[in-house]
Amino acid sequence: MIRRTATTAIPLTLLGAIAAAQTSELIILDYAGFENPAFHQSFVETHGTSPTFSFFGDEDEAFQKVRAGFRADLVHICGGSIARWTESGLIQPWDVSRIEAFDTLNADLIGKDIDPDAFYFVPTDWGSTAIAYNPELVSEEAVASLSVFHNPEFAGRLTIPDNVDDAWALAYLATGVTDWTDVTDEQFEAAAAWLRAAHPNLRTYWQDPSELAQLLATGEVLVAWAWNEVYPTMVEEGRPIAFQREPVEGSSVWLCGQVRMANAPGSEDKAYDYVNALLAPSSTIPLLEAGFGTANDAALMSQVDEEDLVASGLGAIDVPVFAQISVSNAARERHAEAFEMIKAGF
């Protein structure tokens, strides 16, 4: 079980300081929720405050925001769009000698053939996407396959993310594809057709985990393609929730991390301090309690057992796993354009 220590909580005096100020010398463009100071305790302890955070709904919004002139030091992106950001010229490589946990990063997340002079993306957190459902109203048999999203029995009470990568990971899995790095036109069209067929069944495309948790808690939605963080959150609240990561077709794993902007206006030293804080052992339990695995494999394995991982929706599974790794910018643009058309009913 998780071995909690006093370092997993930030003193109230520090929380008060955080509330009073954020440093303007480090601006991070991020998903809402990652501003939690427990995720970067050592940064707070060193600097007396958190970075300044600005938020986005999805990475397309973040990308366009930066291209339009918004200046940040770091942007929190996920695996599917690494190539897009790298090819854009908007980011600069990291100095791996300044990343304290570099040698203990999970090799499955960063790959084995790393060019230390072109390390543009520091993995910090990972999780899974699978079927969250209300076990009081939905049977295990009903969610044994991803075809549940086409099941007319649940029409109007289904949802998938308003997120290009998660939606296409679902559609590819459902049509028998477990790697999107080199799909054929036929595979792309089959996945698009699957999403198009699911569209009329959906109540909505959810945009953030709190919205999804509310939809599930009220019963408006019974079945969702969901990030694993929703599962422990709802369990803790005593809500009826189950997380099916082993439908016959498989489920997905995502990876996110930090990129460093080429025109970063703030402190380079603080940028490294922040990434080192995210990957520090003291951040492992706060991240896991929120549903995220740390990319620092040594820190994770020293503090967490399989039971903890299962409780967070991150345990080992015995079905195909779709890794939401980087795809070319052209492929991602193709996915994004088709997804927008499908959401519009075309």
N, C-alpha and C positions, 0 to 999 in steps of 0.2 A: 504493500500500500504506500501511498505518498507519505514521505517523511517530511512533515512541515517543521520549519524552524522559525525562530523569531525574525529572521531576515526576509520572510515572505511578506511581511507587513511593513509599510512605511510609517514612521512616527507621525503623530498628529501635528506636531510642530512643523514638520516638513510639508505635510499636506496643506497646512495653512499658508506656508510660503508659496507653494505651487499655485494655490488659488489666487494669491495676490499678484503674481507676476509670471511671465514666461520670457525666456531669453529671445531677444530679437536677432541674436547672432546665429541662430539655427532655425530655419523654416522647413517644415516637413509637410509635404502634400500626401495625404493618407486617407484610408478608409476610416470612417467614424468608429470609435471604440479603441483604436490603437493609441490614443493619447493617454491611456491609463498609466499613471506614473509607476505602478507596480511592475510594468513591463520594462522599465528603464531605470531601476532603482539606483544603480551606481552612478548614473548621470546626474540624478537629483542630488545624491549625496556629495558629489564633487562640485556641482555648480549651484546648488541651492534652489534650483528651479527646473522646470521641464522646458523642452524646446517649444517654439510656436508652431501650432498645427493649423493647417488649412485642409478642408475635406472635399472629397469627390464622391460621386455615386458609383461610377464605374471607370475603368481605365481609359476608355475612349474619351470620356469627359476630361480626365486628367491630361491625356496627351494633347487634346485640342487646347486646353487651358494653358499649358506650357508653350505650345506653338504660337499661341496668341500673345505671348509676352509675359505671362505670370512667372515670377522668379522665385524659385525654391532652391534649397540646398540638396535635399533628398526627396525622392519620390518612392513610395511603396508600391511596387508592381508585382504581378504574378507571372508564372512561367510562360504562359502562352504568348505574352507580348514582349519578351526579352529582345528578340530579333528586331522587332519594330522600333524599340527605343534605341538599340545599338546602331541600327542602320540610319536612324534619323539625324545623327550627329549632335543630339541634344545632351548626351551624357559623356562622362569621362571615366577612364578606368580607375579602379581602386589600387592602392599600394598594399599588397597582401601582407607585407611585413608589419603593417600597423593594425592588422586584424588579429586580435589576440587568440581567437578560437579557430583560426584558419585551418590548423592541422587536425582539428577534431570535428570539422564539419562533416556531416553525413555524406559519404562518397556517392550514395545513390541519388542525392539531391544535386550535387555539383558536377557529377561525372568524374571520370578518372583521367581524362586527358585535358588538364587545365593549363592554359597559357597564363602564367602569373603576370605577364606584361599586358594582357588584354582581358583582365578580370573585371567586367563591367557590372556584374550583378552579384551581390552578397546575399545568399539565402538566409533568411532569419526564421521563418515560420512555415508550417505546412499543415495540411488537414485533409479531410475526405469529403466527398459529395456523394450522397446516397439517398435512399428513400426514407424520409421521416413520415410517420403516420400515427393516427390515433388507434391504439390497439383495442379500445373499447368498442369501436364502430367499424373497424376494418380487420379482416382476418389475415393471418400470416400467408395463407394461400393466395390471397388477392395481390400481395406485394412480392410474390415469389418470382415475378418477371416484370421487366420494365414496360411490358404491354399494359400495365395498370393505367398508364397515362392515356391510353386509347380506350379504356373500358368505359362504356356509356353509363354503367352503374354509378360512376363517380363524376359524371359530367357536371361542371360548375363548381366542383369541390376539390379541384386539383390545382397545383401551381408549380411553376418552375422559375428559376432565377432570371431576372432581367440582366443577364450576363452572357456575353457572347461565348466565352470559353466553356462555362458550365453547361450551357444549352447544347452546344455542339458535342461536348463530351458525352452527354446523355444520348443524343441522337446517333452518334457513331456507335456507341456501345449497343444500343437497341437494334442496330442494323448489322452487327457482327464485326465492327472495326474496333481494334484496340490500340491503334497507333495512327495519329493524324499527320505525321510528318511527311507522308508520301501517298496521300489518297488519290485514287483515280477519279475521273469525272463521274463515273457511274456510282462510286461510293459516296461522293459529295451529293449527287442528286438524290440518292436513296435516303441519306440522312436528312436532307432538306425536305423531302416528301414526308418523312416520319414526323418532323417538327410541324409541318403544315397540317398533318392529320391530327396532331395533338392539340393544336391551337384552339379549335372550337370547344374542347373539353375543359379548358382552363378558366378558372375564375379570374386570375390575374397573373402577371409576372412580378414576383416579389423583388423588392429592391434592397432591403437590408434585413439582417437577422431579427431585429426587434419587430419589424412588420410581420415577418413570417411567424414568429412565435405568437404574436397576437392573433393572426389568422387561424393558427392551429388551436390556440387556447379557447377561442370563441366557438370553434366548430364550423366556422365558415369554410375552412379547408380541412380535408381529411387526409390527403396524401400530397406530399411535396418532394421535389428534388431539392435537397437541402444540404447546406454546410453542416458539418458535424457539431459545430459550436452550439447550435440550437438544441441539440439533444441534452447535454448536461445541464444547460440553463433551465430547460423545462422540467427535467427530473428534480432539480433543486427546488423549483417552485411547486412541486407536487402535481404537475399537470400530466394528463395521460399522453405518453409519448413513447414510441419505439423507433429504432433506427435499423433499417434493413440494408446492410452492406453486402449481402450475398444473394441478390437476385441472380438468376441463372446466367444472365448476360454479363454480369459484373458491375463494378462501381468505380468511382474515380478518386484519384489523389491529386491534390493541387499543391503547388509550392509558391511561396511569395518571398520577397526580399527587398533590398534597398538598392537603388541606383543613385549615382552622384551626378548632379547637373553640371554641365560644362561651364555655365555662366553663374555658378553658385555665388550668391552675394555675401554669405555669412562666413563663419569660422570653420576652416578646414579641420582644425584640431577637435572642435566640438562635434563635427560630423563623425569622426572616428570614435570619439568618446560615446556617441549615441549608439552606433552600431555595436561597439564592444559591450555596451550595457544591455542591448537587446539579446546578445548571445551569451551574456554572463550566466553562470550557474544560478545566481539569485533570481533570475527572471524565469527559470524553468517552470516552477510550480505555479506562479501567477498566470503564465501563458497557458499551461495545461488546464488550470481551473476554468479558464475562459474558452477552452476547446481547441487550443493550438499546440502543436508540437514544436519544440525548439529545433533549429537546424544544427545546434551544437550537440552532436550525438553522444559525446562523453558525458556532458551535463545531464542529458535526458536519461541515459542508461544508469547513471549513478544514483538518481533520485526517484525513478519511476519503474514500476513493474507492469507486467502484461495486464493485470487486473485494472490498473489505473488507465492504461491506454484504451482498453475495451470500454470502460466507463465514460471515456471522452470521445468515443467513436473513432478511435485510431488503432484498434487492435489488428492483429494479423487476420487475414481472410483467405478463403480457399476458392476464389472465383477469379476470372480475369480482372486485372486492374488497368484502368486507362489513366496513364500519367499525363497530366496537362502541362507538358513541357513546351519549349519554345517552338513556334512554327514561323515560317517566313512571313515577312510583312505582306506580301501579295496574298498568301493563303488567309491570313487573318482579316485582311480587308474584304476578301471574298466572303468569309464567314459573316462578318459584320453587316455587309450590305444585304446578304440574303436574310439574315435574322431580322433586320429592320422591316423588310418586305413581308416576312411571315407574320410578324407582330401586327402589321397593318392589315392583315387579312388577305394578302396576295400570295 
